[in-house]
């Protein structure tokens, strides 16, 4: 049951990312300095590599969150959601902000990417809480 929970939670986090970045595609591309092709999509966006890396990352994040939740006794949708939001807000988003700042990238990029970290971890936590 644990592996199924991790896979479902990872898929939910991945889906959240798809919705997040489709909604914020224009400001994200501008903040990230990504060149657009004539179709409005990223000029060099044909590689499947980012999607493969994202899928693997979501499985790793969901797997570790499941482990942490089990160790901490976090069960139920509400506790899973709040714990996931906390992980995104207090662990991942600050790290993204730090990397963005050191790279001299716009703060807007850190807000968009960090916002996804918070929302994505919240969704993963919610799903894991439902399985607990």
C-alpha positions as CSV (number, residue, x, y, z in Angstrom):
1,X,0.0,0.0,0.0
2,X,2.9,2.3,0.7
3,X,4.3,2.2,-2.8
4,X,0.9,2.9,-4.3
5,X,0.5,5.9,-1.9
6,X,3.9,7.3,-3.0
7,X,3.1,6.9,-6.7
8,X,-0.3,8.4,-6.4
9,X,1.0,11.3,-4.3
10,X,3.9,11.8,-6.8
11,X,1.5,11.9,-9.7
12,X,-0.7,14.4,-7.9
13,X,2.3,16.6,-7.2
14,X,3.4,16.3,-10.9
15,X,-0.2,17.2,-12.0
16,X,-0.2,20.2,-9.6
17,X,3.0,21.3,-11.3
18,X,1.5,21.0,-14.7
19,X,-1.5,23.1,-13.7
20,X,0.8,25.7,-11.9
21,X,3.2,26.2,-14.7
22,X,0.5,26.2,-17.4
23,X,-1.3,29.0,-15.5
24,X,1.9,30.9,-14.8
25,X,3.8,30.1,-18.1
26,X,4.1,33.7,-19.3
27,X,5.5,35.3,-16.1
28,X,7.6,32.2,-15.4
29,X,9.2,32.3,-18.8
30,X,9.9,36.0,-18.6
31,X,11.4,35.7,-15.1
32,X,13.5,32.7,-16.1
33,X,14.7,34.4,-19.3
34,X,13.5,31.6,-21.5
35,X,13.4,32.5,-25.2
36,X,10.1,31.8,-27.0
37,X,9.7,30.2,-30.3
38,X,7.2,31.5,-32.9
39,X,4.5,29.3,-31.3
40,X,4.9,31.1,-28.0
41,X,6.4,28.0,-26.4
42,X,10.0,27.7,-25.1
43,X,12.3,27.8,-28.1
44,X,14.3,24.8,-26.9
45,X,11.5,22.8,-25.2
46,X,11.4,19.6,-27.1
47,X,13.5,17.5,-24.7
48,X,11.7,15.0,-22.5
49,X,14.5,15.3,-19.9
50,X,12.8,17.9,-17.7
51,X,9.7,15.7,-17.4
52,X,11.7,12.6,-16.6
53,X,13.7,14.5,-13.9
54,X,10.5,15.9,-12.5
55,X,8.8,12.5,-12.3
56,X,11.8,11.0,-10.5
57,X,12.0,14.0,-8.2
58,X,8.3,13.8,-7.3
59,X,8.7,10.1,-6.5
60,X,11.7,10.9,-4.2
61,X,9.9,13.7,-2.5
62,X,6.7,11.7,-2.0
63,X,8.7,8.7,-0.7
64,X,10.6,10.8,1.8
65,X,7.5,12.6,2.9
66,X,5.7,9.3,3.4
67,X,8.6,8.1,5.6
68,X,8.6,11.3,7.6
69,X,4.9,11.2,8.1
70,X,5.1,7.5,9.3
71,X,7.9,8.4,11.7
72,X,5.9,11.4,13.0
73,X,2.5,9.7,13.2
74,X,1.0,12.1,10.7
75,X,-2.3,10.6,9.5
76,X,-5.4,12.1,7.8
77,X,-6.0,14.5,5.0
78,X,-5.8,17.7,7.2
79,X,-2.6,16.8,9.0
80,X,-1.1,15.6,5.7
81,X,-2.0,18.9,4.0
82,X,-0.7,21.1,6.7
83,X,2.5,19.1,7.1
84,X,3.1,19.1,3.3
85,X,2.5,22.9,3.2
86,X,5.0,23.3,6.0
87,X,7.6,21.2,4.2
88,X,7.2,23.2,1.1
89,X,7.1,26.6,2.9
90,X,9.9,26.1,5.4
91,X,12.3,23.6,3.7
92,X,12.0,23.8,-0.1
93,X,10.9,27.4,-0.9
94,X,13.7,29.0,1.2
95,X,16.2,26.8,-0.7
96,X,14.8,27.8,-4.0
97,X,14.9,31.5,-2.9
98,X,18.6,31.1,-1.9
99,X,19.6,29.5,-5.2
100,X,17.6,32.1,-7.1
101,X,19.3,35.0,-5.2
102,X,22.8,33.6,-5.6
103,X,22.2,33.1,-9.4
104,X,21.1,36.8,-9.6
105,X,17.7,35.7,-11.0
106,X,14.5,37.8,-10.4
107,X,12.7,37.4,-7.1
108,X,9.5,36.8,-9.2
109,X,11.1,33.5,-10.3
110,X,11.7,32.5,-6.7
111,X,8.1,33.3,-5.9
112,X,6.7,31.3,-8.7
113,X,9.0,28.3,-8.2
114,X,8.7,28.5,-4.4
115,X,4.9,28.8,-4.6
116,X,4.8,25.6,-6.6
117,X,7.0,23.9,-3.9
118,X,4.5,24.9,-1.3
119,X,1.4,23.9,-3.3
120,X,3.0,20.7,-4.6
121,X,4.1,19.5,-1.2
122,X,0.7,20.4,0.1
123,X,-0.9,18.2,-2.5
124,X,1.5,15.4,-1.9
125,X,0.9,15.6,1.9
126,X,-2.9,15.6,1.4
127,X,-2.7,12.5,-0.7
128,X,-0.4,10.7,1.6
129,X,-2.6,11.7,4.5
130,X,-5.6,10.1,2.8
131,X,-3.7,6.8,2.4
132,X,-2.4,6.8,6.1
